Amino acid sequence: MTEQRDEIGGLEAFWRKGVSAPVLYLHGVPNSSDQWARFLERTGGYAPDLPGFGRSGKPAWFDYSIPGYDRWIESYIDHVGLDRFSLVVHDWGVIGLATAQRLPERVERLVVIAGVPFLPGYEWHRWARIWRTPFAGEMAMGLSTKWAAKREIPEQLIDEVWEHFDHGTQRAILKLYRSAPPEILERAGKNLAAIECPALVLTPGSDPYIGPEFGAAYAEALGNAEHRRLEGAGHWPWLDRPEVVDDVAAFLAG
């Protein structure tokens, strides 16, 4: 893998690139492209640190919302020359689905892993409700410690997450969650059926943040999707079930 930087969408962007392959990986909260290292080694592709996370810029002026990230992702794929590509998203990486709904002809294959539901009926988990609450969210962020974070983030990820969990990332998280009440999430997925490429939806059976019923709902909304429930796996399922990396690689290879 190589590490690359350039100005994209008015801010400094960092991304990892495996061997040249048209695959775009989008991480969730509070991660960065670090989480995709094993996938990139297997499939190649591109994995940016999204604005507000990791080593990319974290300016106060950026629009940390679904539309804001949608515009930035389009700028990114044009910058790196991804005319047609496969898309792999995890958690809040589903913001890439906003781009895929607008540009479905550019997406060849899609993998959704423990995705934040752009679907009706979802209610935010406990931490998200705190972050969405003014003052309470700021207090929770300001009082965060690595020790406390270990209760929510797997040990294998805590060091790479905590390294970049600065004020800029905390601000990005608060703004993103506050921009997305349930009705906005539902509206963001209203055109999922427009994504007609083959899709694979992977649902952890022991995810404390997103119920397994939303994996099945994603597969139904997409239409051309296979749904697999991963028993014994948490929110980052490849940590508990390493074969997930092989499954994703096989699916992307067709």
N, C-alpha and C positions, 0 to 999 in steps of 0.2 A: 504494500500500500504506500501511497504518497500522500503528503499533506499539502494542501494548496490554500492560497489566500488571494482575494481580489475584492475590489469594491463592486458590490451588486446591490441595486436598489438604494443607493445612497449610503450604504454602511459597509464596513469591512466584514467580509464573510470568510469563514474557515470551513473547509470540507476535506473529507478523506476520499481517495479514489483508489479502487482496486484495479485489476487489469481491465482494460477498456471493455465495458459491457453496458448496454443500455438499460440499467436498473437503477432506480432512485429509491433510497431508503430514507424515511422520515421518522425521527425519534419523537418521543413524548416528553411529558413533564415528570420529574425535573432533570431528564437525561440530556445527552448530547450524542454526537455521532460515535462516541466511544462504545456505545452499546451494540453497534453493528459490526464490530471488528471481525468476529468469527464468520458472519454472513459474507462480508466483503472478501474474506480470504477464500471462501468457497465459490462465490458467484461473480466477483468483480462488481463494479458499479460505482455509484456516487452516494455519499452520505454527508450532507451539510449539517453543521451546527446551525439550527434555526436562529433567527434574530432573537436576542435576549438570553441565549443559552450557550454553554460551552465557551468556545474561543471566538465566536462571532461578536459583532458589535451589539451593544445593549443601550442604544440611545433612548432618552425619555420621549423623543418625538415620534418614535415608530408606532404604528397602529397595531398593537398586540391584540388582534381579534381575528376571527375567521376570514373576513374579507381582506384584512391587512396581510395576513400570511399567504392567502391565495394569490394576491398580486405579486408578492415577493417570490413565491415558488415559480410562477411563470417567468419572472425575470431570471431566476436561477437556471431553469432548464434551457432557456434560450441562450444564456451566457455560456453554458458548458456544451451546447450543441446537441441536446437530446430532442431530436425531432419526434421519434417514437420511442417509447420506453415502457418497461414494466415498473410497477409501483408497489412498494412494501411499506406499510404503515403500522405503527404501534401507538396505543394510547392516544395522546393529542396529535400524533402524526397524521390522524385522519383529516386534519386540515387540508391535506393533499387531495382528499375526495372532493373538496370544493373546486379545485383546479380540474380534476378528472371529469366532473360533471359538466364543466364548461368546455373542455377540450377532449371529449371521449375518443375521438378519432386518433389521438396521440398515445393512448394507453393500450398496450398489448396484453398485459396480464396484471392482475391485482391480487395482493395478499393483505388481509386485514387481521392483525393480531391484537386481541384485547383492546379493540378500538373504542374510544369515547363514542357513545351512541348519538349519531345524527338521526335520531329516530324518536317517535312519540313514546311517552311513558317513563322516560328516565328521570330519576331524581338524584341530585348530586350527593356524593358520599360525605361523611362527617367533616373531613379536612377541607373539602371543597366548599362546604357551607360556611366554614369559618373564614376561609380566604375571601369569599364573596361578600363578607360583612365588613363594612367600613370600620376602622379602628381595630376591631378584633383581628382582622387579617394582618394589619400592620404589626400589631402586638405579637401575634403568633410568629411572624417572620423574624421580628427583631429579637425574640427570645429563643430562636431555634439554636439547637446545639447538635453537634455530630452524634453525641450519645443518644439524644432523643430521636434523631433521624433513623438510627439503626432499628427502631421499633417498626418502621414503615418500609425501609429500603433494605433489600437483601445485602448480606455482608459482602458478596462478590461485587456489588456496585457502589457501596457507600463511599469508598475513597475517590472514585472518579466523579461521582456526583458532588461530593462536598468540596472538591477542589474548585469548582466553578459556581458554587452556590453563594454568589456575592449579592450586593444590593441590586445590581442591574437585573439579575435573574429573578430575585424576589419580586421586584417591581413588575417584570414581565408576567410572572405567574399570576399576581393579583389582578393585573389588567385583563389578562386573557380570561380568567374565570369570571370576572365581573362583567365581561362582555357577552357572556353566554348563559343566560337563563334557559330553562328547559324549552321554552317556545322557540328560541333562536336555534338551539341544537336541532329541533325537529325541522325547522324551516331549512336548515343547511343541508338536509338530506332529501329534500322533496323531489330531486331529479336523479336519485341514485339509479333508477332503472335505465337512464341514458347511458350508463357505463355497461356496455354490452360484451366486453371482453371476458374471457374466462377468469373466474375469481376463486380464491380460496380464503375461507374465514376460519381462523383458529381461535377457539374459545377456551381459556383456562377454566378448569372445573372448580378451582379454589381461589378465585379472584375476589379480594375483599372490597374492590372498588366498583366493579361492573358485573352485574348478574349474568349468568350464562344464557338467559333467555334472549339477551340482546345480540348474541352471536347468531342464533337462529334467525332473528329478525333481520339482521344485516344480510344474511344469505338470501332470505326471501325478497328483500327489497332490491337487491342487485339482480336477481333473476337468473343469471348464468353463473351461479356460484355453488361450490361444494363447501359444506360445513363440517368441521371436525371438532369435537369436544375433547379437550386434553385433561383427563382425570389426573389428579395429584399434582397439578401444575398451578402456580400462582400467577400474578400479574405479568411477570417477565418469564413466560413459560419455558424458554430455551435454557434457563438456569436449572429448572427441575427436570426437564425432559430434553436433553441435548440433541436428541434425534430431530427436534423441530428444525434445526439448521439444515439437516439433510432433506427434510420434507419440503421446506421452502425452496431449496436449491433444485430439487427434482421437479417441483411444480413450475418454476421459472424456466426450466429447460424444456418444458412441454412434454 
